[in-house]
Amino acid sequence: MSFLKNAASLKPLFDRVLVQRLKPASKTASGLYIPEKNQEKLPEGTVIATGPGVINPSTGDVIPTSVAAGDKVLLPSYGGSPIKIGDEEYLLYTDKELLAKIE
């Protein structure tokens, strides 16, 4: 049982980024259903929330994350901390782990 009700109740700290991976297609173009174990994990996701950033030790200024909520990002093959909220699965990455922002 999860104590989190929805993704909006989770606020990442420092330079962490909460991402929801894009869901793979469950049917082929011709209408055949693809078994869940054969569906490939897509390397793309949508940023749900970000932390405020990290503090630069030499100046004391906050360095903000490079992405914002709603951005599409390219995810690494491995890494991220999985978080389950209700029936949905999310991943928590640090900002520097994300590979690219998709424009």
N, CA, C and O of each residue as an XYZ file, in Angstrom:
412
protein
N       0.850     -1.181      0.000
C       0.000      0.000      0.000
C       0.894      1.242      0.000
O       1.805      1.356      0.819
N       0.636      2.141     -0.893
C       1.428      3.360     -1.009
C       0.770      4.488     -0.225
O      -0.454      4.618     -0.215
N       1.586      5.294      0.425
C       1.059      6.434      1.167
C       0.882      7.651      0.273
O       0.303      8.649      0.704
N       1.372      7.589     -0.972
C       1.215      8.690     -1.918
C      -0.072      8.505     -2.706
O      -0.350      7.414     -3.203
N      -0.847      9.559     -2.817
C      -2.122      9.493     -3.529
C      -1.971      9.818     -5.017
O      -2.639      9.216     -5.858
N      -1.090     10.774     -5.337
C      -0.853     11.119     -6.732
C       0.545     11.710     -6.878
O       1.206     12.019     -5.887
N       0.984     11.863     -8.117
C       2.342     12.345     -8.384
C       2.536     13.785     -7.926
O       3.661     14.184     -7.629
N       1.468     14.572     -7.863
C       1.584     15.972     -7.443
C       1.974     16.088     -5.967
O       2.472     17.130     -5.541
N       1.751     15.031     -5.190
C       2.110     15.077     -3.772
C       3.591     14.760     -3.539
O       4.061     14.805     -2.402
N       4.319     14.446     -4.593
C       5.748     14.137     -4.485
C       6.557     15.309     -5.019
O       6.461     15.642     -6.201
N       7.345     15.930     -4.168
C       8.182     17.073     -4.553
C       9.649     16.654     -4.479
O      10.179     16.483     -3.381
N      10.319     16.485     -5.628
C      11.732     16.098     -5.621
C      12.595     17.152     -4.925
O      12.271     18.340     -4.932
N      13.693     16.700     -4.328
C      14.639     17.584     -3.662
C      15.871     17.792     -4.535
O      16.148     17.005     -5.440
N      16.603     18.865     -4.248
C      17.861     19.197     -4.928
C      17.689     19.176     -6.440
O      16.805     19.856     -6.962
N      18.516     18.410     -7.161
C      18.447     18.403     -8.624
C      17.783     17.131     -9.150
O      18.076     16.686    -10.260
N      16.893     16.552     -8.355
C      16.212     15.333     -8.784
C      15.009     15.672     -9.664
O      14.382     16.722     -9.527
N      14.713     14.731    -10.582
C      13.659     14.927    -11.573
C      12.756     13.693    -11.572
O      13.244     12.571    -11.708
N      11.453     13.890    -11.420
C      10.477     12.804    -11.464
C       9.978     12.670    -12.897
O       9.479     13.632    -13.480
N      10.115     11.464    -13.466
C       9.797     11.226    -14.873
C       8.822     10.061    -14.987
O       8.929      9.073    -14.261
N       7.876     10.188    -15.904
C       7.012      9.060    -16.245
C       7.413      8.594    -17.639
O       7.349      9.347    -18.610
N       7.829      7.330    -17.710
C       8.252      6.758    -18.993
C       7.045      6.655    -19.926
O       5.938      6.348    -19.483
N       7.265      6.914    -21.227
C       6.186      6.764    -22.207
C       5.778      5.303    -22.268
O       6.623      4.412    -22.187
N       4.512      5.063    -22.407
C       4.004      3.692    -22.450
C       4.167      3.116    -23.860
O       3.856      3.788    -24.843
N       4.653      1.871    -23.962
C       4.805      1.259    -25.287
C       3.444      0.884    -25.865
O       2.455      0.774    -25.140
N       3.411      0.692    -27.160
C       2.167      0.311    -27.829
C       1.742     -1.079    -27.364
O       2.572     -1.982    -27.256
N       0.464     -1.248    -27.093
C      -0.034     -2.554    -26.664
C      -0.639     -3.338    -27.827
O      -0.962     -4.518    -27.690
N      -0.791     -2.663    -28.988
C      -1.304     -3.325    -30.187
C      -0.432     -2.967    -31.381
O       0.179     -1.900    -31.423
N      -0.383     -3.875    -32.350
C       0.308     -3.584    -33.596
C      -0.614     -2.755    -34.482
O      -1.786     -2.567    -34.156
N      -0.093     -2.262    -35.594
C      -0.896     -1.459    -36.523
C      -2.062     -2.264    -37.092
O      -3.101     -1.702    -37.440
N      -1.886     -3.584    -37.186
C      -2.959     -4.426    -37.730
C      -3.958     -4.867    -36.668
O      -4.914     -5.574    -36.984
N      -3.753     -4.457    -35.389
C      -4.724     -4.741    -34.348
C      -4.395     -5.920    -33.445
O      -5.189     -6.261    -32.568
N      -3.237     -6.552    -33.643
C      -2.846     -7.669    -32.783
C      -2.320     -7.139    -31.455
O      -1.566     -6.166    -31.424
N      -2.719     -7.781    -30.354
C      -2.243     -7.370    -29.038
C      -0.847     -7.922    -28.782
O      -0.563     -9.081    -29.082
N       0.025     -7.081    -28.224
C       1.393     -7.481    -27.897
C       1.424     -7.842    -26.418
O       1.022     -7.033    -25.582
N       1.899     -9.053    -26.074
C       1.994     -9.418    -24.657
C       2.887     -8.438    -23.901
O       3.874     -7.947    -24.448
N       2.543     -8.153    -22.646
C       3.270     -7.157    -21.856
C       4.757     -7.483    -21.745
O       5.587     -6.574    -21.764
N       5.108     -8.766    -21.631
C       6.522     -9.130    -21.491
C       7.312     -8.884    -22.777
O       8.539     -8.788    -22.733
N       6.623     -8.779    -23.930
C       7.302     -8.523    -25.193
C       7.328     -7.045    -25.580
O       7.956     -6.676    -26.573
N       6.657     -6.209    -24.810
C       6.656     -4.777    -25.108
C       7.995     -4.192    -24.681
O       8.458     -4.429    -23.566
N       8.604     -3.437    -25.562
C       9.896     -2.843    -25.220
C       9.695     -1.559    -24.412
O       8.719     -0.832    -24.600
N      10.640     -1.302    -23.513
C      10.589     -0.064    -22.737
C      11.139      1.062    -23.599
O      12.247      0.973    -24.126
N      10.362      2.106    -23.733
C      10.784      3.234    -24.555
C      11.768      4.104    -23.775
O      11.599      4.301    -22.572
N      12.802      4.628    -24.455
C      13.795      5.448    -23.756
C      13.377      6.908    -23.608
O      14.227      7.779    -23.423
N      12.080      7.181    -23.686
C      11.590      8.548    -23.573
C      10.632      8.662    -22.398
O       9.993      7.690    -21.994
N      10.550      9.870    -21.860
C       9.629     10.104    -20.765
C       9.217     11.561    -20.696
O       9.750     12.413    -21.407
N       8.262     11.825    -19.829
C       7.770     13.179    -19.597
C       8.107     13.573    -18.171
O       7.850     12.818    -17.234
N       8.683     14.760    -18.007
C       9.019     15.265    -16.677
C       7.727     15.644    -15.968
O       6.916     16.405    -16.494
N       7.546     15.104    -14.765
C       6.358     15.387    -13.969
C       6.648     16.510    -12.969
O       5.830     17.410    -12.785
N       7.817     16.451    -12.325
C       8.199     17.469    -11.332
C       9.715     17.514    -11.223
O      10.397     16.531    -11.511
N      10.235     18.656    -10.806
C      11.684     18.805    -10.604
C      11.944     19.444     -9.252
O      11.096     20.141     -8.695
N      13.136     19.189     -8.741
C      13.579     19.864     -7.531
C      14.052     21.266     -7.883
O      14.129     21.616     -9.061
N      14.372     22.078     -6.869
C      14.793     23.455     -7.125
C      16.184     23.568     -7.737
O      16.488     24.574     -8.377
N      17.029     22.569     -7.559
C      18.396     22.606     -8.069
C      19.392     22.390     -6.945
O      19.013     22.101     -5.810
N      20.671     22.533     -7.272
C      21.722     22.353     -6.269
C      22.411     23.686     -6.012
O      22.341     24.604     -6.830
N      23.072     23.779     -4.875
C      23.773     25.010     -4.511
C      25.219     24.925     -4.969
O      25.916     23.950     -4.689
N      25.662     25.956     -5.677
C      27.052     26.058     -6.104
C      27.891     26.315     -4.855
O      27.698     27.337     -4.198
N      28.828     25.411     -4.505
C      29.580     25.565     -3.262
C      30.473     26.808     -3.223
O      30.761     27.327     -2.144
N      30.912     27.287     -4.384
C      31.821     28.442     -4.374
C      31.092     29.777     -4.278
O      31.614     30.721     -3.685
N      29.886     29.871     -4.857
C      29.169     31.152     -4.842
C      27.940     31.149     -3.943
O      27.478     32.211     -3.526
N      27.404     29.968     -3.640
C      26.199     29.880     -2.835
C      24.925     30.066     -3.632
O      23.830     30.024     -3.073
N      25.059     30.276     -4.956
C      23.883     30.434     -5.816
C      23.267     29.072     -6.108
O      23.956     28.052     -6.118
N      21.956     29.074     -6.345
C      21.257     27.838     -6.721
C      21.385     27.645     -8.231
O      21.085     28.549     -9.011
N      21.838     26.448     -8.632
C      21.912     26.083    -10.044
C      20.645     25.288    -10.339
O      20.524     24.151     -9.881
N      19.686     25.856    -11.098
C      18.406     25.170    -11.331
C      18.571     23.942    -12.228
O      19.573     23.802    -12.929
N      17.584     23.063    -12.194
C      17.610     21.902    -13.082
C      17.462     22.370    -14.522
O      16.928     23.448    -14.780
N      17.937     21.557    -15.458
C      17.928     21.949    -16.865
C      16.615     21.614    -17.566
O      16.440     21.947    -18.738
N      15.682     20.956    -16.860
C      14.382     20.613    -17.438
C      13.277     21.132    -16.529
O      13.515     21.467    -15.369
N      12.077     21.193    -17.070
C      10.910     21.652    -16.300
C       9.770     20.662    -16.500
O       9.809     19.845    -17.420
N       8.764     20.731    -15.651
C       7.602     19.860    -15.764
C       6.988     20.003    -17.152
O       6.816     21.112    -17.657
N       6.663     18.873    -17.756
C       6.087     18.870    -19.095
C       7.086     18.611    -20.203
O       6.687     18.270    -21.316
N       8.389     18.766    -19.930
C       9.412     18.521    -20.944
C       9.491     17.036    -21.281
O       9.275     16.183    -20.420
N       9.804     16.736    -22.541
C      10.064     15.364    -22.981
C      11.576     15.150    -22.903
O      12.350     16.003    -23.335
N      11.994     14.002    -22.348
C      13.417     13.735    -22.163
C      13.779     12.340    -22.660
O      12.934     11.448    -22.736
N      15.059     12.176    -22.997
C      15.627     10.894    -23.390
C      16.247     10.282    -22.149
O      17.062     10.920    -21.483
N      15.864      9.037    -21.828
C      16.294      8.389    -20.592
C      17.426      7.403    -20.844
O      17.509      6.823    -21.927
N      18.301      7.205    -19.856
C      19.347      6.190    -19.996
C      18.738      4.793    -19.915
O      17.626      4.617    -19.418
N      19.488      3.792    -20.415
C      19.003      2.408    -20.389
C      18.830      1.896    -18.973
O      17.903      1.138    -18.687
N      19.719      2.309    -18.090
C      19.687      1.849    -16.706
C      19.675      3.047    -15.770
O      19.997      4.167    -16.164
N      19.300      2.792    -14.535
C      19.343      3.852    -13.531
C      17.952      4.354    -13.200
O      16.946      3.848    -13.697
N      17.926      5.345    -12.362
C      16.659      5.881    -11.896
C      16.110      5.035    -10.766
O      16.298      3.819    -10.736
N      15.438      5.682     -9.847
C      14.808      4.979     -8.725
C      13.330      4.843     -9.031
O      12.636      5.852     -9.150
N      12.823      3.607     -9.162
C      11.398      3.442     -9.461
C      10.524      3.790     -8.266
O      10.836      3.445     -7.126
N       9.422      4.481     -8.546
C       8.464      4.867     -7.513
C       7.082      4.518     -8.046
O       6.720      4.917     -9.153
N       6.309      3.773     -7.259
C       4.954      3.393     -7.670
C       3.957      4.259     -6.904
O       3.972      4.305     -5.674
N       3.096      4.941     -7.648
C       2.051      5.775     -7.063
C       0.735      5.292     -7.649
O       0.459      5.498     -8.831
N      -0.071      4.654     -6.824
C      -1.301      4.040     -7.323
C      -0.941      2.935     -8.294
O      -0.174      2.034     -7.953
N      -1.484      2.992     -9.498
C      -1.186      1.998    -10.536
C      -0.081      2.462    -11.472
O       0.351      1.703    -12.339
N       0.381      3.692    -11.310
C       1.385      4.260    -12.212
C       2.796      4.088    -11.659
O       3.008      4.117    -10.446
N       3.759      3.907    -12.566
C       5.159      3.806    -12.166
C       5.916      5.028    -12.682
O       5.769      5.424    -13.838
N       6.718      5.609    -11.814
C       7.531      6.777    -12.139
C       8.993      6.447    -11.845
O       9.292      5.472    -11.155
N       9.897      7.266    -12.375
C      11.321      7.107    -12.121
C      11.870      8.426    -11.607
O      11.488      9.496    -12.081
N      12.767      8.343    -10.637
C      13.403      9.532    -10.076
C      14.871      9.514    -10.480
O      15.609      8.601    -10.111
N      15.294     10.518    -11.236
C      16.673     10.660    -11.714
C      17.271     11.939    -11.154
O      16.545     12.842    -10.737
N      18.600     12.015    -11.144
C      19.225     13.320    -10.927
C      19.272     14.002    -12.291
O      19.256     13.331    -13.322
N      19.329     15.300    -12.300
C      19.317     16.078    -13.535
C      20.437     15.642    -14.475
O      20.228     15.567    -15.686
N      21.620     15.354    -13.939
C      22.755     14.997    -14.812
C      22.646     13.599    -15.396
O      23.386     13.271    -16.324
N      21.737     12.752    -14.880
C      21.550     11.412    -15.442
C      20.731     11.423    -16.735
O      20.864     10.518    -17.558
N      19.892     12.432    -16.915
C      19.071     12.503    -18.126
C      19.975     12.751    -19.336
O      20.918     13.539    -19.263
N      19.678     12.070    -20.451
C      20.555     12.134    -21.623
C      20.325     13.373    -22.494
O      21.278     13.986    -22.977
N      19.063     13.732    -22.687
C      18.762     14.868    -23.567
C      17.344     15.343    -23.340
O      16.492     14.613    -22.834
N      17.113     16.587    -23.728
C      15.765     17.163    -23.741
C      15.278     17.097    -25.185
O      15.996     17.502    -26.100
N      14.077     16.596    -25.394
C      13.549     16.434    -26.746
C      12.691     17.649    -27.088
O      11.708     17.939    -26.406
N      13.071     18.350    -28.146
C      12.352     19.565    -28.582
C      11.329     19.222    -29.639
O      10.626     20.107    -30.129
